[in-house]
Amino acid sequence: MVRLQCPKCKAKSVYLLANEKRRCARCRFDFIPHRLPLRLTKDQWKEIINWFLLEQSSQNIALRTSIKRLRVTRVLTTIRRALTKDVPGIFSGTVEVDETYLGGQWKNKRKSIRDQGTNRGRGTRKQPVFGILCRNGTVWAEVVDNVEAETLLPLISQKVSTGSIVCSDTWKAYTGIAAQGYVHRLVNHGERQYSDGKGNHINGLEGFWGYLKRKLASKGGIRHEKLPLYLGEYVWRYNHRKENDNVKMKRIIKLLEHEV
C-alpha cells in the first residue's frame, strides 16, 4: 500500500477527514488524494459517463446518481484527464493555425487585476492557447506560455507533416513557417480579409475557438490550473461530434483503462 504524503510540505503523517479528504499532521493542509480508489461499480461509471456526455454538472450528476458530489467530481476529473491523452496524430494536407486567449470577462476580474489595465488581443494578460485544425474537421489545441515563434513553430513541426499547406494570419511568429518546409498561405485580418477566394483561410479554427469559448463560458468560470483539462475535453468533444453517444461511451471506457 502506498503511503500518502502531504502535497504541500511532503510530510507522510496524514489522517482521514470526512468526504475522503486528508489533513497533514504537520502543516494542517487539507487535500484530496488523486489516486485513491474510487470504489464505484462498472454500472456507476457508465451512468456518470452518460451524464458527462450530456454535459451535466457535477451537482446534477450527484443528484441523479445518488453518488456523493465530491466523488463525482473526482470521476469527472479522471475522465477529462483521459480525454487529454486522446489526441489526433500528425496532420497533413491543408491545415489552419491560430491562437486565442482564454479568461473571464474583464468586469468580473478582481479589482487588483483590473487596476493594472489590460490590452486586447496579443497584448492581453489572458491565457494564450494555440491550435491547429486539419480540413477534415479535426483539431488539436494546447495551452502555451506565449505566442512567440520559438513556442509556436516547434509545435507546428511536431503536429504537421512537411510539405503541407499551412494557413495563418499575419502574426509575426508565423513568418518562419515556409522555412520549415511548408507551403505558407497568409490571410490579412487587419484588412478584414477572411478568405482569399482560393480556399486559404482560418475560418474553421476560428469556428472552433467560438465553440470553445461558449462552452467554457457556460461553466461560469474555471480555475486556471483546470484549464488544460477542460480544453482537452472540448477538443475531444469537437473531434468526435459526429459520433453517437454509444460510440463515445465505448471510447471513454477504453481510455479509462489506463487511468483507473
Phi, psi and omega in degrees: 000130180284129180277130182287151173227154180293129179289347183267307183249358177070010176291149182257009178262096181230155179224162188279137172245186177288162175058033174069009177282161175235152177235134178284129180289339182273303186256357176069021179281132178265137181207164177247116179297130184283339186254016175290145176301137182278345175052047176245148177282166179299321179295323178293319176302312181297322180295317179294318179298320180300314179290327175299317179296332177273005176061039175278150180286163179299324179295314180294320179296319179299319180293321184283333185254350184061029175255140183305141184299321180300320179291320177300317180300319179294322178295316180297322176296320178296318179297312181297322178297322178292320182295328180295341182266353179265077186253153178295160177280205181288133178275152175212174182086231178253127180232160176243139177234143181192166177230157177219178184227131185243142179167166181291170177297144184303322183293343181263358178288159175298149182300324181297328178281317180297327180295339180282346183081173181207167172235158176269165175061228189284359175258005185287161175266004179288169183282121177284143176227135180250141182222155175228132179236129174271148184292355172280001177094008180263138184235153172226139181212152183210142173292132181234159180286326181202177182242036178273165184301320183294342176267315188279320183298318176298326178292320177296317180297326181286326190255349184233130180288143181297150184092348180287160174270123181247118178261133179212172169274193188265018178302137188301333181296339182269002185301324185272011183297315182298325180291344179274000178102021181245160169270116188258125178242130185254145172236125184266093180292335179298335177256022179057036177261117182248351174196144180267008180082358180244017179088006179265106181198172175235031182295326180296316180290323176295328174296321177294319179301320178297316177301313182299314183292325177295318181294316180293323179297326181292343178280346177076020179116130181231134178297146185304318183290343179269350185303316179302326179292316180289325175299314178299322179298312186281335169297315180296314180300318181295317182292335182247024186295338182269356180271151176280168187295331178295318178294317179297320178302313180297321178299313182295317180300319179295318178297325183288344178301336181262000184249332185236000000 
